[in-house]
Every structure is written in C-alpha cells, then in structure tokens.
Amino acid sequence: MLKIATLRALLLPLCGMALIGLAACGPGGSQQTQTSATDSTSAGETVLRRGNGAEPSSLDPHFVTGTHESAILTDLLMGLATPDARGEPIPGAAERWETSADGKTWTFHLRDHQWSDGKPVTAGDFVYSWRRILDPKTAAIYASLLYVFKNAQPINAGKMPPDRLGVRAIDDKTLELQLENPAPYLPELLTHSTTLPLPRHVVEAKGKDWTKAGNFVGNGPYSLAEWVPNDHIALVKNPHFYDAANVKIESVVFYPTSDTDAALKRYRAGEIDTLNAVPASQLAFVKANMADQYQVVPYLASGWYIINIAHKPLDDIRVREALNLTYDRDTIAYKFLPFGEPPSYSLVPPGTANYPGGVQLSFKSIPYPERVKRAQELMRQAGYGPERKLTLTFMTSDNNDAKRVAAAAQQMWQAAYIDAQILQQDSKSYAINLQTGNFDVAAYGWAADFNDARNFLYLLMSDNAMNYGRYKNAAFDALIVQSDQEQDPAKRGQLLKQAEIMALKDSPWIPTRFQVTTDLVQTSVKGWQANVSATNPTRWLSLEKSKAR
C-alpha cells in the first residue's frame, strides 16, 4: 500500500497506497480547543505541515488502499513491526520475535505499551484486527494481502469462520502466527496498514465512527486531533506512546495536494514543509532554484494502465495488444515527464529482491512506426478501422500532469483507430470506479507493500479483489501458488518470472514507467531520508529550533 503505499497523484489519485486547537481529552487523549494548528500554536510548539497527495477515503486500516492514507496511519498506529527512518522494518508493538525451522510459525513478544486512552495493547487486539479484516462481512478490499496467514483465504471467501485463522494469543503479551508458506518478507508486511492493530474496545463501542476525531484511539506516536474533509488532518503527539520522549515534532498536519501546481506555490510560500509530488512543468525551476530541497531516489513502484477485460471488446487480446503497441512509453517518459523515470516494458520494477528480472514485452526492440502498423493490422482483424473506430473511456487523475499525459496517450491510440474519452476523477470517485469496474482503461500505479515480485504479480490473480481489470488465467494463478510453496529463492524467482512472461503475453495491463520519488523537503526539516519505499514517518523527523512553529 499500502503500502497500498502515496503514489504521485500523476499516476494514482488514491495506492497501489493513500493528504489546531485542541478540546478536553477525548478517547484519543488529545486536547481540543477552538485554535487550529493550521493557524497558530503555543510558544515553542513544533508543527510539521505535510503535502500528502489526495484526500483519504478513510482512516480505518481495513478500508484504505493508498499510500497517502498509509502515511497518516503510520503516525497513528504501530504494527508488530514498524518502519524506521529509511522505511525498513524494526520492532514495533513487538519488541522481539522468533521463527520455527520451517518458517511457518512466528511467535511475537509484545512490548508493554498502551493505547492513546491509557488501556493496554494486548495480543488479543491483533487477533481481533486480523479476523475482522478477513471476515467477508467487513468487505475489506485489501484483505488478500494477508492470504499468507493460515486459512486466511478460505475465511475471506466465507468458507471458514474467522476464528479458524492461524493466529492466537498465548497470553496478553505473546502472539503466535501460523503461515500457509514461508514468508521471509513478513516483518516488512507487518508494517503495512492491513496488519495494524485496532482498539477493539473502541471499534465495538463506536462502530464506523471510531475513526472520527474525538473517538480515534491508536498506539502510534500521534493521536487524531482534527479532520476537516478536503482541507487538512491534524495530529498531536500521543503522550501514551511508548517512545514519546524521543518524538520531536509535537503536531503534524497533512494536506491533500492533488493540485500539484497549487501545492508547489504553498510550499514556496512556506505554508507546507514537505511535498511528495512536483509538477513536471515546474521541475526545471525546482532543480535550478531548490536543489538543496529536492530529493529523488529510485522508488520500488510501477505505473501502468489497467485494461478492463470484462468490457467488450477489451476481452479480445488483439485490441489489448494494439493499445500496448501504440502507447509510446519512451516519448512519454523522456519528453513529457522529466523526472528521470525509465519507460517500462515489464511489470516488476528493477531492483526487486530475489528476482532474476530480464522480462520484457516482445515488441520492445521494434521501432515505433512498425508497432503502429502491427496495431492497425490487429485492429482491422478485430473489426475496426478508419471508418469504424473503437470508442472507450480512459480514466485518470485530476491533476495537470495527468491531463497532459492522458492527452498524449489519446493521440497515440488514434493511430490504431481507437478514440479514448478522457475522464478525470478525484481520488474518492476514482477508487469507487476502480472497485466497481466502471472504466475501460484506467491509469494506475503500485508501490510495493514489501520488496518481492509477488507483491506486483499477485494483483493479477483471479481471486484478488484488487484485480480491477478482471484478468483470469488459471495457469498464471498456478505459477504464483507454486512459487509460494518453493523455499529455494532462485527456483521461486524463476517461477515468478514465468508468471510475468505469461501475463505480458496476455496484455491485461499497459506498462508505462518505473517510478522515482520526487520529494521537496524544507531545509528546516531534519531526519528525512529518501528511500525506495517512500516511507518517512513523522516520528523520526525534527524541525530546527530557530524555524519551529
């Protein structure tokens, strides 16, 4: 996410991932008054203002899919493992753990810590949370990420009761988790939003309102103070956090910044301290005048366009291949988007752990004019041509860069007798349309939840609720399942490679580019470490005293 992990609004207006006065203490332990953190603060108080992509759809970990949401939840809740300043997993709610020889049983020993209302966090809270997300009644779109847990998949399919999940509280401070197969990436997965604990006593008392300011209770470094939809979310330091003494920032405000041009203006005016997207039209200016604030590193994330195979004639592989052939990803990457992101001809990004890579779309070496001719031939075979064009919808996000790229793709597809009608959507509408299949082609992006090729390829499995394009291939599914049972890393990597080759031949997606982070960070912000997961918890940051607000 997520990581779904946030992806730049250019690709994902959600993802794959995820923008104060304060009054008498409520369940979250925060003080609420009529003064807003966005206006003024008491003398010496440090307030960090973060540009965060899009407006969150929820702050319930079981109903989020975007990295913009995950960024907030990482400040509010702490899983068994938690990300350090570089985004790497370290002990969180669990101070230590051990694994059985076969890698299928993990035992976690919880540290002595509390919820923000002072009640103790127990192993039972994790049992409750994981059963809840996998219960089909919850209808959690991201539940499939936990299918590595014993019996998780049949439980989520309604074939087993939630209490058959392979997790149990040995006592209040000891949790045992059984897996379907070895998962060396488990500590990284346990930092993800889907695995975060929920305060059962609050969720059951407040129902869906438990995430509202005044009700929200967490075990992370911050508490929810205020949520003004489409304006900001304000958090305040949680005095019950086990490591509160080392948390330097007292308040953090997250702003939705899908309008990247407007967000950059606010950043330059000093109204925002960090910004996770730079508009392409302003990149040259940023590099020339703000080089000391611009941080760019490779991002373990991919961009692609999803093709909805459930919509005719997109179930015809000839049409899908024509869309792929005529999308000139090299021109888009090198001329339209000057971020240094390489065009992609595969699904799994380079640098993915324990993966041989080397997979490419078969037409990569063919000059673009010849690709267009091949696409025209395929479309004529499918019954289309200059006199009978295919009309379809192309859904993308609502920022200026996305509009420019969509217009370029629209023109490219016209060469193959395809008229794409561009539909720009805000983040919430976009998520709903994806989940309901209300699109023909949709721009999308995915930031790895954990560093493994499976986390990209499993999105195409038939039973995955996030398989928004409804791709179904039993042979592909079988390869993923076989890879899950393979303990030899090299052999497992080869099985996943075979699966990627198969998916590329079927063209359910149009790979566009591999991503980089494009963060702007004011020089007054200390401790920010750009990293491949684009994870920067406020817990590890500080502000120069002379510039603290």
C-alpha positions in Angstrom: 0.0 0.0 0.0 -0.1 0.1 1.1 1.6 0.2 1.2 -1.0 0.3 -0.8 1.6 2.6 -0.5 1.1 7.6 -1.8 2.0 7.2 -5.4 2.4 10.6 -7.1 -1.0 11.9 -8.0 0.1 11.8 -11.6 -0.4 8.1 -11.6 -2.7 7.2 -8.7 -5.2 9.6 -7.3 -5.9 7.3 -4.4 -2.3 3.2 -3.8 -1.5 0.9 -5.3 -1.2 3.1 -1.4 -3.1 6.6 0.1 -3.4 14.3 2.3 -5.4 23.3 15.5 -6.8 23.9 18.5 -7.2 21.3 20.6 -10.7 20.4 23.2 -10.9 18.4 26.6 -9.4 15.0 26.3 -11.5 12.5 24.4 -10.7 8.8 24.0 -7.7 9.6 21.9 -6.1 11.7 24.6 -5.9 14.8 22.5 -6.8 18.3 23.7 -9.3 20.2 21.6 -9.9 23.9 21.5 -11.1 26.5 19.0 -7.5 27.2 18.0 -6.3 25.4 14.8 -2.9 24.1 14.3 -3.1 25.5 10.8 -3.4 29.0 12.3 -1.3 29.4 15.5 0.3 27.4 18.2 1.6 27.9 21.7 5.1 29.3 22.1 7.8 26.7 21.2 5.4 24.2 19.8 6.7 22.4 16.7 4.2 21.8 13.9 5.1 19.9 10.7 3.0 20.6 7.6 3.0 17.8 5.0 1.7 17.8 1.5 0.1 14.3 1.1 -1.3 13.8 -2.3 -5.0 13.1 -2.0 -7.9 13.3 0.5 -8.0 10.0 2.4 -11.1 7.8 1.8 -10.9 6.5 5.4 -8.6 6.2 8.4 -9.7 2.7 9.2 -6.8 0.5 8.1 -9.2 -2.1 6.8 -10.6 0.3 4.2 -7.6 2.1 2.7 -5.6 1.3 -0.4 -3.4 4.3 -1.0 0.0 5.4 0.3 -1.4 8.8 1.1 -3.6 7.1 3.7 -0.8 4.8 4.9 1.4 7.9 5.6 -1.2 9.1 8.1 -1.9 5.7 9.6 1.9 5.1 10.2 1.8 8.1 12.5 -1.4 7.0 14.3 -0.9 3.2 14.7 2.0 0.9 15.2 2.1 -2.7 14.0 4.2 -5.6 15.3 6.9 -4.2 13.2 7.2 -0.5 12.3 9.2 1.4 9.6 12.4 3.2 10.7 13.6 6.4 9.1 14.6 4.6 5.9 11.3 2.7 5.7 13.0 -0.6 6.9 11.1 -2.8 9.4 12.2 -2.7 13.0 10.5 -3.9 16.2 7.3 -2.0 16.9 4.5 -3.3 19.1 6.5 -6.5 19.3 9.9 -6.0 20.9 11.2 -9.3 19.5 10.1 -12.5 17.7 11.3 -15.9 16.7 10.5 -18.2 13.8 10.2 -22.0 13.5 12.6 -24.0 11.5 10.2 -24.4 8.6 9.4 -20.7 8.6 5.7 -21.2 9.0 5.2 -20.3 12.7 6.2 -16.9 14.1 6.0 -16.0 17.8 5.8 -12.4 18.8 6.5 -10.9 22.2 4.7 -7.6 22.7 6.3 -4.7 24.5 4.5 -3.2 27.4 2.7 -0.3 25.9 -0.7 1.4 25.8 -3.4 2.8 23.5 -3.8 6.5 23.5 -6.6 6.3 26.0 -4.3 4.6 28.5 -5.6 1.0 28.1 -3.0 -1.7 27.5 -2.4 -3.1 24.0 -2.7 -6.9 24.0 -2.1 -9.8 21.7 -5.9 -10.2 21.6 -6.1 -6.8 19.8 -4.1 -8.2 16.9 -6.2 -11.4 16.8 -9.4 -9.2 16.7 -8.0 -7.0 14.0 -6.9 -9.7 11.6 -10.1 -11.7 12.0 -12.0 -8.5 11.3 -10.2 -7.6 8.0 -10.5 -11.2 6.7 -14.2 -11.6 7.7 -16.1 -11.4 4.4 -18.7 -9.2 6.2 -16.1 -6.5 6.5 -15.6 -6.4 2.7 -12.0 -5.2 3.0 -10.6 -4.6 -0.5 -7.0 -5.3 0.7 -7.7 -8.5 2.7 -5.9 -10.6 0.1 -2.6 -9.2 1.3 -2.9 -11.4 4.3 -3.6 -14.6 2.5 -0.2 -15.8 3.6 -1.8 -16.3 7.1 -3.0 -19.8 7.7 -6.6 -20.2 6.5 -6.9 -16.6 5.6 -8.1 -17.2 2.0 -10.9 -19.6 2.8 -12.0 -17.3 5.7 -12.1 -14.3 3.4 -14.1 -16.4 0.8 -16.7 -17.3 3.5 -15.7 -21.0 3.6 -14.4 -20.9 7.1 -15.3 -18.9 10.2 -12.8 -16.1 11.2 -11.9 -18.0 14.4 -10.1 -20.6 12.2 -7.4 -18.0 11.3 -3.9 -19.3 12.2 -3.3 -16.7 14.9 -3.8 -17.0 18.7 -3.0 -15.0 21.8 -1.0 -17.3 24.0 -1.3 -14.6 26.7 -1.7 -10.8 26.7 1.9 -10.3 25.6 2.5 -13.3 23.3 1.1 -13.8 19.9 1.5 -16.9 17.7 1.0 -16.6 13.9 0.9 -19.6 11.6 1.5 -19.1 7.8 0.5 -21.1 4.8 4.0 -21.0 3.5 7.4 -19.4 4.5 7.4 -15.7 4.0 10.8 -14.1 4.6 9.2 -10.7 3.8 6.8 -11.0 6.8 8.5 -8.3 9.0 8.1 -5.8 6.2 4.5 -6.9 5.6 3.7 -6.4 9.3 4.4 -2.7 8.9 1.6 -2.4 6.4 -1.7 -0.8 7.1 -3.7 -4.1 6.8 -1.8 -5.6 9.7 -2.1 -2.7 12.1 -3.9 -3.4 15.4 -7.3 -1.9 16.2 -8.6 -0.9 19.6 -11.4 -3.5 19.9 -13.0 -1.7 22.9 -13.4 1.5 20.8 -14.3 -0.1 17.5 -17.1 -2.1 19.0 -18.4 0.8 21.0 -18.3 3.4 18.2 -18.8 1.3 15.1 -17.8 3.0 11.9 -17.5 6.3 13.8 -14.4 5.1 15.7 -12.1 6.9 13.2 -13.6 10.3 13.9 -11.6 13.0 15.8 -12.5 12.6 19.4 -13.1 8.9 19.0 -9.9 7.6 17.4 -7.6 5.6 19.6 -4.2 4.4 18.5 -0.9 3.1 19.7 1.3 5.2 17.5 3.4 8.3 18.2 0.4 10.6 17.3 -3.3 11.0 18.0 -6.0 12.3 15.7 -7.0 15.9 16.7 -9.0 17.2 13.8 -10.2 16.1 10.3 -11.6 18.8 8.1 -12.5 17.0 4.8 -10.7 18.2 1.7 -8.7 20.7 3.8 -6.5 19.0 6.4 -5.9 16.3 9.0 -4.2 17.4 12.2 -2.4 15.0 14.6 -0.9 15.8 18.0 1.8 13.9 19.9 0.5 10.9 21.9 1.8 11.1 25.5 1.0 7.4 25.9 3.3 6.3 23.1 6.0 4.1 24.5 8.8 6.2 23.0 7.2 9.6 23.3 10.3 11.1 24.9 12.1 10.7 21.6 9.3 12.1 19.4 10.4 15.7 18.5 7.5 17.0 16.4 4.5 18.0 18.6 1.9 18.4 15.9 1.7 17.3 12.2 -0.8 18.5 9.7 -1.5 16.5 6.5 -2.9 18.5 3.5 -4.4 16.9 0.3 -2.3 18.2 -2.6 -3.7 16.6 -5.7 -3.3 20.0 -7.4 0.4 19.9 -7.6 0.9 23.3 -9.1 -1.1 25.0 -6.2 0.8 22.8 -3.7 4.1 23.9 -5.0 3.1 27.6 -4.6 2.1 26.8 -1.0 5.4 25.1 -0.4 7.4 28.0 -1.8 5.4 30.4 0.4 6.5 28.3 3.5 2.9 27.0 4.1 4.0 23.4 3.6 7.2 21.8 4.9 7.3 18.6 2.8 5.7 17.8 -0.6 5.6 14.4 -2.2 4.9 15.5 -5.8 6.5 18.1 -8.1 4.6 19.1 -11.2 6.5 18.3 -14.4 6.1 21.8 -15.7 8.0 23.2 -12.7 10.7 20.6 -12.4 13.4 22.7 -14.2 12.7 25.6 -11.9 12.9 23.3 -8.8 16.2 21.8 -9.9 17.6 25.3 -10.6 16.4 27.1 -7.5 15.6 24.5 -4.9 18.2 21.8 -5.5 19.0 21.6 -1.8 15.4 20.7 -1.1 14.7 18.3 -3.9 15.2 14.6 -3.1 14.9 12.0 -5.7 15.7 8.3 -5.5 14.5 5.1 -7.3 11.1 4.1 -6.0 10.0 0.4 -5.7 6.9 1.3 -7.7 5.5 0.7 -11.2 3.0 2.6 -13.3 0.6 1.0 -15.8 -2.8 1.3 -17.4 -5.3 -1.3 -16.4 -7.5 -2.7 -19.2 -10.9 -3.9 -18.1 -11.2 -7.3 -19.7 -14.8 -7.6 -18.5 -15.8 -4.9 -21.0 -16.1 -6.0 -24.7 -14.2 -5.8 -27.0 -11.3 -5.5 -24.4 -11.6 -9.2 -23.9 -10.1 -9.5 -27.3 -6.3 -9.9 -27.0 -5.8 -8.2 -30.4 -7.4 -5.0 -29.0 -5.4 -5.1 -25.8 -2.2 -5.7 -27.8 -2.9 -2.8 -30.1 -3.4 -0.5 -27.1 0.0 -1.7 -25.8 1.8 -1.3 -29.1 0.7 2.2 -29.8 1.4 3.6 -26.3 4.8 5.3 -26.9 6.1 4.9 -23.4 9.6 6.2 -24.4 8.2 9.5 -25.6 6.1 9.9 -22.5 8.9 9.1 -20.1 11.6 11.2 -21.8 9.7 14.2 -23.3 6.6 14.6 -21.2 7.8 13.7 -17.7 11.3 14.9 -17.0 11.7 13.1 -13.6 14.2 10.5 -14.9 11.8 7.6 -14.7 12.6 4.9 -17.2 9.9 3.6 -19.5 8.7 0.1 -18.5 8.3 -2.9 -20.7 7.6 -5.2 -17.8 5.5 -5.3 -14.6 8.1 -5.9 -11.9 10.5 -3.0 -11.3 14.2 -3.4 -11.4 16.0 -4.0 -8.1 13.2 -6.2 -6.7 14.7 -8.6 -4.2 15.3 -12.2 -5.1 14.0 -11.8 -8.6 16.0 -12.5 -11.8 14.2 -10.0 -13.9 15.1 -9.6 -17.6 11.4 -9.9 -18.7 10.3 -7.5 -21.5 7.3 -7.0 -23.8 8.1 -8.8 -27.0 7.9 -5.7 -29.2 10.5 -3.6 -27.2 13.1 -3.8 -29.9 10.7 -3.0 -32.8 10.7 0.7 -34.0 7.6 2.6 -33.0 6.3 3.1 -36.6 6.4 -0.7 -37.1 4.5 -1.1 -33.8 1.8 1.2 -35.1 1.4 -0.8 -38.3 1.1 -4.0 -36.3 -1.5 -2.4 -34.1 -3.5 -1.3 -37.1 -3.4 -4.8 -38.6 -4.7 -6.3 -35.3 -7.5 -3.8 -35.0 -8.6 -4.5 -38.6 -8.7 -8.2 -37.7 -10.9 -7.3 -34.7 -13.3 -5.5 -37.0 -12.1 -1.8 -36.6 -10.6 0.7 -39.0 -10.7 4.3 -40.2 -14.4 4.0 -40.8 -15.3 2.1 -37.7 -13.3 3.3 -34.7 -13.4 1.8 -31.2 -14.6 4.3 -28.6 -13.6 3.7 -25.0 -13.2 5.6 -21.7 -9.8 6.4 -20.2 -9.9 7.2 -16.5 -7.1 9.2 -15.0 -6.5 11.5 -12.0 -7.4 15.2 -11.7 -4.1 17.0 -11.9 -2.5 18.9 -14.7 0.3 16.4 -15.4 -2.1 13.5 -15.6 -4.2 15.5 -18.1 -1.1 16.2 -20.3 -0.1 12.5 -20.3 -3.6 11.3 -21.0 -4.0 13.7 -23.9 -0.7 12.3 -25.4 -1.9 8.7 -25.0 -5.2 9.6 -26.5 -3.5 10.9 -29.6 -1.2 7.8 -29.8 -4.2 5.4 -29.7 -5.9 7.3 -32.5 -3.3 5.8 -34.9 -4.9 2.4 -34.1 -8.5 3.5 -34.7 -9.2 4.0 -31.0 -10.9 7.0 -29.7 -10.3 7.3 -25.9 -12.6 9.7 -24.0 -10.6 11.1 -21.1 -12.4 11.1 -17.7 -10.5 12.9 -14.9 -11.6 11.8 -11.4 -11.0 12.9 -7.9 -9.4 10.3 -5.6 -12.6 9.0 -4.0 -14.5 8.7 -7.2 -11.5 7.1 -8.8 -11.4 4.4 -6.1 -15.1 3.6 -6.4 -15.0 3.3 -10.2 -12.0 1.0 -10.0 -13.5 -1.3 -7.4 -16.8 -1.5 -9.3 -15.2 -2.0 -12.7 -16.7 1.2 -14.0 -14.0 2.0 -16.5 -12.5 0.7 -19.8 -8.8 1.8 -19.3 -7.5 3.4 -16.1 -4.2 4.9 -15.1 -2.8 3.2 -12.1 0.3 2.7 -10.1 1.6 0.4 -7.4 4.1 1.0 -4.6 5.4 -2.3 -3.1 3.9 -3.3 0.2 7.1 -5.4 0.6 10.1 -5.9 -1.5 9.1 -9.0 -3.5 8.0 -9.7 -7.1 4.9 -11.5 -5.8 3.5 -8.2 -4.4 3.2 -6.9 -8.0 2.1 -10.1 -9.8 -0.5 -11.1 -7.2 -2.6 -8.2 -8.4 -3.4 -10.3 -11.5 -4.6 -13.3 -9.6 -8.1 -14.3 -10.3 -9.3 -14.2 -6.7 -7.7 -10.9 -5.9 -10.2 -8.1 -5.2 -7.7 -5.6 -6.5 -7.5 -7.3 -9.8 -9.6 -4.4 -11.2 -9.2 -5.4 -14.8 -10.8 -8.9 -14.1 -7.8 -10.8 -15.7 -8.2 -14.5 -15.3 -5.6 -17.1 -16.2 -5.6 -20.4 -14.3 -2.0 -21.2 -15.4 -0.8 -17.8 -14.1 -2.5 -18.4 -10.8 -0.9 -21.9 -10.5 2.5 -20.4 -11.0 2.0 -17.9 -8.2 0.7 -20.6 -5.9 3.6 -22.9 -6.8 6.1 -20.1 -6.1 4.5 -19.7 -2.6 5.5 -23.2 -1.7 9.0 -23.1 -3.1 11.6 -22.4 -0.4 14.6 -22.1 -2.7 14.9 -18.4 -3.6 16.3 -19.0 -7.0 13.7 -21.5 -8.1 11.0 -19.3 -6.6 12.3 -16.4 -8.6 12.1 -18.4 -11.8 8.5 -19.4 -11.2 7.5 -15.8 -10.7 9.4 -14.8 -13.8 7.4 -17.4 -15.8 4.2 -15.9 -14.4 5.3 -12.4 -15.5 6.1 -13.6 -19.0 2.7 -15.2 -19.2 0.9 -12.0 -18.1 2.8 -9.8 -20.5 1.7 -12.0 -23.4 -1.9 -11.7 -22.3 -1.6 -7.8 -22.1 -4.0 -7.2 -19.2 -2.0 -4.1 -18.4 -0.1 -1.4 -20.3 3.2 -0.9 -18.5 4.1 2.8 -18.6 7.2 3.5 -16.5 9.1 2.7 -13.3 9.0 5.5 -10.7 11.2 7.6 -8.6 10.4 9.6 -5.5 10.1 13.4 -6.1 10.1 14.9 -2.6 10.5 18.5 -1.7 11.7 19.0 1.9 12.4 22.3 3.5 15.9 22.6 4.9 14.5 23.2 8.3 13.2 19.6 8.4 15.8 17.2 9.7 15.9 13.4 9.6 14.2 13.0 6.3 15.7 10.0 4.4 14.5 9.4 0.8 14.1 5.7 0.3 12.8 3.1 -2.1 9.5 2.7 -0.2 8.8 6.4 0.1 8.1 6.0 3.7 9.0 8.8 6.1 7.3 8.6 9.5 7.0 11.9 11.3 8.3 10.1 14.4 11.9 10.3 13.1 11.8 13.9 12.0 12.5 17.2 13.7 12.5 20.9 13.0 15.3 23.4 13.5 14.5 25.3 16.7 15.0 28.6 15.0 12.4 27.7 12.4 10.0 25.7 14.5 6.4 26.9 14.6 
